[in-house]
Amino acid sequence: METADQKYLRTLIAEGEHQQLDFKFEISDARKIARTLSAFSNRNGGRLLIGVKDNGRISGVRSDEEFYMAESAASLYCKPEVTFKTRNHQIDGKSVLEIYIPPVVRKPVYARDHENRWMAYIRVEDENILAGTVQLEVWKEEHKERGRLLEFTRNEAFLLHHLENMPGSTLGKIQRDTGFRRKELVTLMTKLVLFDVVEMRFLEGENRFLLKETPGESR
């Protein structure tokens, strides 16, 4: 008869990979794990199951070795350092390491890539996606003091009208269609996202912008 812990693990694996769950056969590259730690930290948190293949098959790992690799990823290749919790599971004579990464309040968490660049990621479904320019600006501005009411200038009204007619446009397309300079457009879109008038969605491999159906709802 299986223990409660084993049933818990099987239930978790049965969910498959999604926005808050990722499977890893093993940790062979601390920088790749750092990218996952960044992505989970910058969204709603998540869990890594080390010793589970992409198809959900349990392969098992040496938990101590994997823990030290994850610890290296969090301390050496994440900025700021990511704090996580671990739990070892014994099942079918194998060991699976569960790593829980909580979301952070002050975003973003960056991960250092193989060219020593610090990049921020977000988790979208079962993928770790590079955060876009507007997302980075939103994180930078979201904790600053701002008024309750959004004052619409001609530029904001123009952008909203454009998104109404061209929903799901990328930042590049919006720039080409409207003629705004890149820096000015990023500032305007950041403002609209911060005031919950516009939302960002990752669709068809690109970050896209849409009018919010119910402005003011939490992102």
N, C-alpha and C positions, 0 to 999 in steps of 0.2 A: 504493500500500500504506500502511495506517495505521501510525503509530508506536505504541510501547508506551504512551505517555502518552495518545494518543487512544483506544486500546482500553480503557485504565483508566477514562477518563471515560465512555465509552459503557456500560461494565459497571456503573459507579456509577449512572448515570441509569436503567438498566434495572431497578434495584432498586425504583424508585419511592420516594415519600416514606414515611418510617417514623420510628421513635423516634429514630434517630440520623442522619437525612438529611432536609433540607428544600430545596425549590427556590424561588428567587425570580426573577421576571422582571427586577427591578431593585430598588435601594434608594431609595425615594422618601420614606421616613419613618424617621429614625434611631431614634425611640422604639419603633416596631414591631420593628425589628431588635434593639433592646436587650432586648425581651421574649423573642425567640428565643435570644439569647445567655444570658439568665438561665435559661431552661428547659433548655438543653443543659448549662450549667454545673452545675445542681442535680441532674441525673440522671447519665447515663453519658458525657456529652460528645456531640459530633456534628459533622456537616458541613453547611455551607450552600453551595449551588451558585447563584451569582448569574449570571443570563443564561440561565436554564432555566425554561421555563414549567411550570405545575402538571402538564400532561399529558406532560412530559418532552421537549417540543420545544425545541431549542436556538435561542435568540433572539440571544444575544450581548450584551455590554455594553462600556463603556469601563472597563477594569479599574482604572485609576488613580483615576477619580472614585468608583467603588464602594468601593474600598479606604478612601479618606478618609471616606466616609460611615459605613462599618463602624467605623472607628477612632473617629469621633465618638460613635457609639452606645456603644462599649465604654468610653470614657473619661468622657463627659459624662452618659450616661443609665444607667450601670450602677454599682452600689455593692456591693462593691468593684469597681474597674476590672477588666474581663475581658481576659485575655491570649489572643490567638489567633494562629494561623499561616495564611499564605495561599500560594496556588499558582495561577499563571495557566496556562490551557490554551488552545491554539489548535486549533480544529477547524472544518471546513467554512467556512473563511475568517472565523470569528467567534472572539471571546474570551469565555471563561467563567472567572469567579473562584471558586476553591474556598477556603472559610474553614473551618479546623478549630478547634473550641472544645473544649478538654479539660475533664474534670470537675474540680471543685474539692474540696479536702479539707474546708475550713471553709465549710459552707453556712449560710445561703442567700446567693445573689447576687440583689440586688434590681434591678429596672428601674423607671425613673421614667416614669409615664404622662403623658397630656396635661393632667392636673389637678395635676401635680407631686407625686403620691403615689408613695411607694416600695413596689412590690409584688413579691413573689417568685413565680416560675413554675416548673413542672416539665413535662417533655416526656412526653406519654402518647400512644403510637402516633404519629400524624402531627399532633398538636395541642399547642399551648402552653397549659397549664391553670394557673389561679391556685392556688397552694399553699394548702391548708386550715389551720385553726387548729392542729390536732393535728400536722400535718407541721411547721409552724413551731416548735412546742414541742419536737418530736423533734430537730430540727436544733440547737436551743439546748442541749439536755441531753445529746446523744449523746457528747460528748467529755468529759463530767464523770465523775469516779470513781464507780463504783457496785459494790455487792457482786455476787457470782456468782449467788446464789440469790434468787429472787423470793419474798418473803414475802406470801402471799395473805391479805388481810384479808377480812372479810365482803363488803365492797364489790366487790373484784376478783372474788371467787368469784361474786357475783351477776351482774356484767357478763358474765363468761365463760359462765355458764348462759344468760343472755339471748341472747348471740351464737350459742350452740349452737342455740337454738330459732328465732332470727331472723337468719340469716346475711345479710350484705350490707346491713345497716341503715346509714343515714346518721347522722351525729352528732345532727342535729335529731330524727330518729325515736327514737334511743336515749334522748335526753333526755326526750322526751314519754312514752315507754313506761316509763321507770324512775323519773322524778321527780327525778333528780339536778339540782343547780344547774349551770349551764353551766361555770363555772370549775372546780368540783369534778370534773365529768365529763371535761373536757379533761385535767386532771392525771392522772386514773385511766387514761384511754385512752392517754395519752402513755407512762405507765409500762408498760402491757401491750405497746405497740408496741416500746418500747426493749428489752424482754426477749424479743422475738421470739415472743410468745404470740399476738399479734394482728397482722394485716397490713392495710394500706390498699390499696384498688384503686379506680381510677376507672372506674366502670361506668355506662352509661346517662346520661352527663352529670353524674354526681355522685360525690363521694368516699365510698366505702363501707368498712365494717369487717367482717373475717371472721376466724375462728379460723385459725391457721396449721395446715396439715396435718401439717407436721413442725416443731414448735417448735425454735428454736435455729439454723435455717438462716439464712444471710445474706440480707438483703433485697436 
